[in-house]
Amino acid sequence: MRALYVVGFVFSAVALWAMTSLVPTTTEISIADQGKPSSPILRTLVEKRAMALAFVQEQLHAHPSIPGISLSVVYQNETVIAQGFGTKQFGKADTPVTAHTLFEIGSYSKTFIALGVAKLVDDGLMHWNDPVQMHLPAFELADAYAQKYTTLADLLAMNSVLSGSDGMNPLVFGVHANEHALVRQLPFLATTRTFRQGYAYSNLNYEVLGQVIQHKTNQTWFEFLRTVYLTPLGMRDTIGRAIDAPNVDELASGHFACNDDVIGPYSLLNSSMVAINANFEYVSAGSILSSASDLAKLSHFLLNRGHGILKSPQWIQDMTTGHTVIEGGHVNGWTATGYDLHREGGAVGVGYGLGTIGNIMYGYNYYDKPGGTNSMHMTNGFVPSQGLGVTISDNVASIDGGPLSTLMDRIRTYVVGIFLDRSIDELNAAWETATAKARPPAPVCDAHFFQGQPWGPSVPAAIQSKLAGTYVASASPRFNGNVTLFQDGHDLMLQYGQYVRPLLATNDPTAFTWSLDFAAQTLDVQLQGLNDTKFTLTLMDMTFERTT
């Protein structure tokens, strides 16, 4: 059994850095159009569309563990493609993916939140560099200096004292009732980063920004987005959480793949295996669902720099400028995620609500914002000088970083190359190079979920009474919450946040299994000091100390 590292729906913490190291700096780079490479071949629009559709269909056939794909392509102010491939539910031909099928977009939700802030900036109600507390007086941090001086721009460009998986377990498992309650507990989260230390991906940054929007507008962040963007743009499919779907038949289901095995479908409405959080609530960092049809409309809006809604194009230009630089180690050439990196003085940065910005796509300036959830992955790519925007999603997660985990990114890059008139030889060479770098060791599939191996028996009654009690988090206890063990009939139950499931025994008297179906990974629980009067419990790399 493997330990679980819950990082929520980052999960897309800037896909560029797969298999590279991260060394942040804090300067700015621009996506302003510069010299553009010459095109070796010219195709008609009909040819480009046909090639893109054929390639995506070919990849779906070559990877039968992918149930369905949603694709949109906007090119030179025209929606060239907005359609689905495959099925919403694995193996069920009567559930075809359509242009209106809803997929989780994960961290692409952050782009929507950044657009919400941009609208408030456009209306003169705030500025990018305003301190967060100016617009959210309840914003507090353990670091008093950072609390006073952290700006909206710091949060937007992932350059705050918040980092990594900070806060994800409490958010995902429902330790706090909702986003508002989570943000109000931030002063009790111990932070280790220094002020403006540089790039560090954090979902909590966007949880705070969602609350900024709500405080400033007296609406939920999604109600505000719907009013100022979704309705005017005709994005009628897009919703803020799965349970708001007006037609549940248009929801794609979640799946998991390991090697050639697929499990699922799992409903986004009620399955803990694929839940964004235990309450199935709004999460400004990643709970939005959208369709190919709607994402094409958003691509038009971004490529036209907000025309029709925003009074100034400056705010989209600000969003698509790199504000925090990320150095990708010593990689040169094509990466597993389909970026063409070269280190001759170039830089790659993070924008406001955008993940990867730079001259990294066939010699063109480019930006994107991938997104992922427990069971879905989406990515996109924009070449503003060519009026090109591509979005692509699938409804399966590859366990332990298998090759499928970056496949959508490479398909995106190939489709972008088709519309940039790159030659077949160049496209294939880039594809083969990137694919070769995306072949990690074969993942170890969870024996319970993928092979049907049963978990262990109930904890013996004599042990249950000894273990029962309240366990308080060793680090940031008020933020990370408690674990409670209690007897219920013949079972010893474990509660963390909103989830309550039996704790089961294993062959190791100090190791147990929490029988929660979650992300196709067995949740291990380790106990230390069983023979002492005070002992500790480890769950998902968090340590809890017994107090009662």
Secondary structure, 3 states (H helix, E strand, C coil): CCCCCCCCCCCCCCHHHCCCCCEEECCCECCCCCCCCCCCCCCCHHHHHHHHHHHHHHHHHHCCCCCEEEEEEEECCEEEEEEEEEECCCCCCCCECCCCCEEECHHHHHHHHHHHHHHHHHCCCCCCCCEHHHHCCCCCCCCHHHHHHCEHHHHHCCCCCCCECCCHHHHHHCCCCCHHHHHHCHHHCCCCCCCCCCCCCEHHHHHHHHHHHHHHHCCCHHHHHHHHHHHHHCCCCCECCHHHCCCHHHECCEEEEECCEEEEEECCCCCCCCCCCCCCCCCCCCCCEECHHHHHHHHHHHHCCCCCCCCCCHHHHHHCCECEEEECCCCCEECCCCCEECCCCCCEEECCCCCEEEEEECCEEEEECCEECCCCEEEEEEEHHHCEEEEEEECCEEHHHCHHHHHHHHHHHHHHHHHCCCCHHHHHHHHHHHHHCCCCCCCCCCHHHHHCCCCCCECCHHHHHHHCEEEEECCCHHHHCEEEEEEECCEEEEEECCEEEEEEECCCCCEEEECCCCCCCCEEEEEECCCCCCCEEEECCEEEEECC
